[in-house]
Amino acid sequence: MHVVITGASRGIGAALGALYAGAGHKVTGTGRSVASDVQLDVTRPSDHAAMADALAGQPIDLLVCNAGVYLDKGEQLEGGYSADMWASTFAANVTGVFLSVQHLLPNLRLSQAPKIAIISSMMASQERAPGGSYIYRASKAAVLNVGRNLAVDLKGEGIAVGIYHPGWVKTDMGGDAADISVDASVQGLALRFDALSLQSTGCFETWDGRAHPY
């Protein structure tokens, strides 16, 4: 199986890459560093085009859209949440995911059972809205919507799409107070990706297999 993971230089992405490589799968990890398998800043259309050229003709069985940012942690409603912060977050968390899928569709179409896994967050939920982190919450809700619509459009081509909450994970983004370890998260996510099918396409699930409220 060929697995492509965006944002694979650290945290959940790096751990997923190690897990799949350890199981004997081919892994292509992307990141902004030149040390990545494929250098990709998901906010740059030119990087997506270069990635597509580098992977041309290679089937992709699982595309994990993991790259993302959380820039508005701790921002205050009055005076915070700048327009530039909104633009930068959506460029990475929403447009970046869409461009990744769009540019790698030819590769996914070469697979016998292609899958796309989009890492969103419980903060995408409209039912659970405790306030704060407006930009991050809005971006994760938007990418959930993108994933749900991709699932509809790609089902006829045999491409399954799942959207996932990875848990509150002890990473640079999640912080030390988070609930679960990176290992627990990626072990659970890998099980979710394995279970993803055309019957469950469009699902929004937690890392441990529960349906997440929209």
N, C-alpha and C positions, 0 to 999 in steps of 0.2 A: 504494500500500500504506500502511495506517495502522499505525504501530509505536508501542506504548506501552512505555516503559522505566521501571521503578522504580529509585530511587536514581540519578537522571540528573544530579545537580548537580555531580559530579566524577568523576575516575578513569575506569574502564571504562564506566560508564553515560553519562557526558558524551561520551566519545569515540564510543560507539556511536550516540548521538543525532546527533552531527555527521556521522558517516559516512552514516547513512540520510538525513538532511536534504540533504546534499550530492549524494546520488543522486536527489533529487527526491521523496522519500517524505514523507508527513505524519508528523511525530513529536510525540508527547505525552510529555514527560518529567516525572516526579514527583520530589519532594524535600520535605524538611521546611521549606525556605525559601519565603516568600511569593512569591519571584521565579520559582519553578518554574511550568511550565505548569499543573500541578495540585499543590496542596500536599498532601503525604501523609507522615505518620509511620506507617510500616507496622505499628507496634505498637499503633495506636489504631483500634479498630473504627469509631468515629465518622468518622474520616478516610476509611476505605474506603467507607463509605456515602455520604459527600459526593462522593468520586471517582466512584462509580457514577452518582450523580445528574448530575454535570457531564458525563459521557460518554454518558448515556442516548441510545439510538438510533443511536449511531455504531459502525459495524462496526470491529472490531479484527482485523487480519490476523496480527499477531505481538505477543505479550505477552512481554517480557523481564523476568523476575523477578531483578533484580540487587541490590536493596537488601540490605545486611547489615552486620554488625559483627563485629569480632574483639577482644573485650575481655580475653581471658585470656592474651595474649602475655606470656611471661616469668613467669607465676605459678608458685609453688612448690607441690609436692604437699603438703608439710606447712604448713598455715596459709593456703594460698591457695585460689582457686576458691570464692568465697563463694556462698551460696545465691542472693543477689540477682543476682550475675553470671550464674549459670545461667539464672535466670528472664528477665533482660533479653536475653540472647543468643538463647534459644529464641523469645522473643516477636518478635524481629526476623528471625532467620534461618529459622525454621520456620513459626510461626503467621502471620507477616507474608506469607510466600509463599502459604500456603493461602488467606488472606483476599483477597489480590490476585486469585488465580484465581477464587475463589468469587464475588466481587462483579462481575467482568468477564466471567463466562461468557455472560450475555445478549449482550454485544457480540461475543464470539468466535463465537457461533452465527449472527451476521449475516454473517460472512465466508464466502467461497466455499472458502477453503483455510486455515483458522485453525491457528496454531501457538503453542505455549507453550515458551519457552526458560527453563530454571531454571539460574542460575549456582550451582553447588555448588563443589567443590574436590577436588583429589587427596587432601586430608586427610579426605575422606569414606570412603576405602577401608579396608575391614577387613583386606584382604590386606597392605596397606602400613601398618603401625602402629608407627612408631618411638618412640612415647611423647610425652608433653607435650601442651600445648594441648588438654586434655581437653574443655573446654566447646565450643570451636570445632569440634573434630573430631566430637564427638557431634552438634552441630547440623547440620553439613554432611552427616553420614551420615543423619540424620533427614530432611532435605529431599530427599536422594536417594531415600529410601524413599517419601516423599510423591509425588515425581515419577513414580516407577515405577508406583505404584498409580493415579495420575491417568491415566497413559497407558492403562491397562487400562479404566478406567471411561469415558474420553472417546473411545476409538477408534471406538466405534459411532456417535458423533456426527460423526465426521470430523475430530476435533481431535487433532493430533499433538503429543506432548510429548517434549522432549529435555532431558537434564541434562548440564551441561558443566563441565569444569575449564578455567578461562581461562588457565592458566599461572601461574607465579610472576612477577607483573607489577610493574614499577616504579611503584607508586602510593603514596599515604599509608599504605595498609594493607600493601602488599608490601615497602616500603622500598627504599633505593637499591641494596641487594645482590641484588635480584631478577634473574631470568634474562633476561626479555624486556621490550620496551617496550610501552606501552599500545597504540601503533599496530599492532604485530605481533599482539597479542592480539585486538584488535577486528576486524582484517582476517580473521584465521582464524576467529573466532567467527561473523562474518557469513556466511562460506562454509558453516560447519556448519549455521547456521539455514536457509540457502537449501536445503541438501540434505535437511533433515529432512522426513520424509514418514510416512504411516501405516505404511509398510513398516519404517521404522526407529524408530517411536515407542517410547519407553521406553529409548532408548540412553543410555549414559553415556560421553561422548567427551571427548577433550582438544581444546584450541583448534586444534591442527594436524591433527585428523582421525583420531587413533588411538583405538581402543576402550580404555577405562580399566578396569583390574581393580576389581571390587567389593570 
